[in-house]
């Protein structure tokens, strides 16, 4: 799930756009002022949408300058009530990817967001984000805040099984067949040990224990 930060001091517009973006499946963190947005810069974000003119003497230009110091690549869309070439030029010079003038259609903004995310993250189709983790299915690597978490083959196989089946309940026998294969002979308690190890390495993972049955990943 892509995380989008939306900075807009018009509260009704802010909430409306947040609703549209969430309907498209994005995680949206919205800010009503520039101060809070500046404080959030440095967290992992997939796209920023910045209003240029904000009410607390901090502009979208101030925010993008800090964003670019932390991440030169993350896409940024500027919005503004002023349709002036100078604003667009300044935005591009500061590293924005797009510029949309108010009043704009929420659907148009959502379309632009989709196109930019598809272009920027086209190579990430086999990367999954979950909580604080980034899971690369191709390289079989897991990262948290840029730091690699070393998983064994079975631990990674269990993680992928859960990621592909969120909110589905699995008995221990189900997990044995999926992770170890049909040829495994032995105690199903190895499943409990594997889950314990995965939880220890990835403490933010949400695996519910179904006592007397198995597990559910949420």
C-alpha positions in Angstrom: 0.0 0.0 0.0 1.4 3.4 -1.0 1.6 6.1 1.7 0.6 9.6 0.6 1.1 12.8 2.7 -1.4 15.5 1.8 -0.8 19.0 3.1 -3.7 21.4 2.7 -5.0 24.1 5.1 -8.5 24.1 3.7 -10.0 21.5 6.0 -13.0 20.6 3.9 -10.9 20.1 0.8 -8.3 18.2 2.8 -10.8 15.7 4.1 -12.5 15.4 0.7 -9.3 14.5 -1.1 -8.3 12.1 1.7 -11.5 10.3 1.2 -11.0 10.0 -2.6 -7.5 8.7 -2.2 -8.4 6.2 0.5 -11.1 4.8 -1.8 -8.3 4.1 -4.3 -6.5 2.0 -1.7 -3.9 4.5 -0.6 -2.8 5.2 3.0 -3.3 8.9 3.5 -1.7 11.1 6.2 -3.2 14.6 6.0 -1.8 17.8 7.5 -3.7 21.1 7.9 -0.6 23.2 8.4 3.0 23.3 7.3 4.5 23.0 10.7 3.2 19.5 11.3 4.1 18.5 7.8 7.7 19.7 8.3 7.9 17.7 11.5 6.9 14.5 9.6 9.5 14.8 6.9 12.0 12.0 7.2 9.4 9.3 7.7 8.9 6.8 4.8 6.4 8.3 2.3 5.7 7.3 -1.3 4.3 10.7 -2.5 3.7 14.2 -1.1 0.9 16.5 -2.2 1.7 20.1 -1.1 -0.4 23.2 -1.2 2.0 26.1 -1.9 0.2 28.7 0.2 -0.4 27.6 3.8 -1.7 29.6 6.7 1.1 29.3 9.2 3.8 31.2 7.3 5.3 27.9 6.0 4.9 27.4 2.3 4.9 24.2 0.2 8.3 25.4 -1.1 9.7 25.3 2.5 8.4 21.7 2.9 9.8 20.4 -0.4 13.2 21.8 0.4 13.3 19.7 3.5 11.9 16.7 1.7 14.6 16.9 -1.0 17.3 17.0 1.7 16.0 13.7 3.1 14.9 12.0 -0.1 15.8 13.3 -3.6 13.5 10.7 -5.3 10.1 10.8 -3.6 7.5 12.3 -6.0 5.9 15.6 -5.1 2.7 17.3 -6.5 2.1 21.0 -5.9 -1.4 22.5 -5.7 -2.1 26.2 -5.8 -4.9 28.7 -6.2 -2.5 30.8 -8.3 -2.2 29.7 -11.9 1.1 31.5 -12.6 4.0 30.3 -14.7 6.5 31.5 -12.1 5.0 29.2 -9.4 5.3 26.2 -11.8 8.8 27.1 -12.7 9.9 27.4 -9.0 8.1 24.2 -8.2 10.0 22.3 -11.0 13.3 23.9 -10.0 12.8 22.6 -6.4 12.1 19.1 -7.7 8.3 18.8 -8.0 6.8 16.2 -10.4 3.5 17.9 -11.1 1.5 21.0 -10.6 -2.3 21.3 -10.4 -4.3 24.5 -10.1 -7.3 25.1 -7.8 -10.1 24.5 -8.1 -9.4 21.0 -9.4 -11.4 17.9 -9.7 -10.7 15.3 -7.0 -10.8 12.6 -9.7 -8.2 14.5 -11.8 -5.9 14.6 -8.8 -6.4 10.9 -8.1 -5.6 10.1 -11.7 -2.4 12.2 -11.6 -1.4 10.5 -8.4 -1.9 7.0 -9.9 0.1 7.9 -13.0 3.1 9.2 -11.0 3.1 6.3 -8.6 3.0 3.8 -11.5 5.8 5.6 -13.3 8.1 6.0 -10.2 7.5 2.6 -8.6 7.0 0.5 -11.7 10.1 -1.5 -10.7 8.6 -2.2 -7.3 5.8 -4.5 -8.4 7.2 -7.4 -6.3 7.8 -5.2 -3.3 5.3 -5.3 -0.5 5.0 -2.8 2.3 3.5 -4.0 5.6 3.6 -1.9 8.8 7.2 -0.6 9.1 8.6 -3.3 6.8 9.4 -3.5 3.1 9.4 -7.0 1.7 11.1 -7.7 -1.6 9.8 -11.0 -3.1 12.4 -11.1 -5.8 15.5 -10.9 -3.6 13.7 -12.5 -0.6 14.9 -9.7 1.6 13.1 -7.7 4.3 14.0 -4.2 5.4 12.9 -1.9 8.2 13.8 1.8 7.9 16.5 0.8 5.4 18.1 -1.9 7.7 18.0 -5.5 6.5 16.3 -8.1 8.7 17.8 -11.5 8.1 15.2 -14.3 7.7 15.8 -17.9 7.1 14.2 -19.6 4.1 11.4 -21.1 6.2 10.8 -17.8 8.0 10.5 -15.9 4.7 8.2 -18.6 3.2 5.9 -18.3 6.2 5.9 -14.5 5.9 5.0 -14.6 2.2 2.2 -17.2 2.9 0.7 -14.9 5.4 1.1 -11.8 3.2 -0.7 -13.5 0.4 -3.6 -14.6 2.7 -4.4 -11.8 5.0 -7.3 -12.4 7.4 -7.4 -16.1 6.5 -7.1 -18.7 9.3 -4.6 -21.5 8.9 -4.4 -24.7 11.0 -0.9 -25.9 11.8 -1.4 -28.7 9.3 -2.2 -26.1 6.6 1.0 -24.2 7.4 3.0 -27.4 7.4 1.8 -28.3 3.9 2.3 -24.7 2.6 5.7 -24.1 4.1 7.4 -27.5 4.6 5.5 -29.4 1.8 3.5 -32.6 1.7 6.5 -34.8 2.3 7.2 -33.4 5.8 6.9 -35.9 8.7 7.1 -34.7 12.2 5.5 -32.7 15.0 3.3 -29.7 14.0 4.9 -27.9 16.9 7.6 -26.8 14.5 5.0 -24.3 13.2 4.8 -22.6 16.7 8.6 -22.3 16.8 8.7 -20.8 13.3 6.0 -18.3 14.2 7.8 -17.4 17.4 11.0 -16.7 15.5 9.3 -14.6 12.9 7.5 -12.5 15.6 10.9 -12.0 17.4 12.6 -10.7 14.2 9.6 -8.6 13.1 7.8 -7.5 16.3 5.4 -5.2 14.5 3.9 -8.1 12.6 0.3 -9.0 13.5 -0.1 -12.8 13.7 -3.1 -13.8 15.9 -2.9 -17.2 17.7 -6.0 -19.2 17.3 -5.7 -21.5 20.3 -6.3 -25.2 19.6 -6.2 -24.5 15.8 -3.5 -22.3 14.3 -2.9 -18.7 13.2 -4.4 -15.8 11.4 -2.4 -12.9 9.8 -4.0 -9.5 9.9 
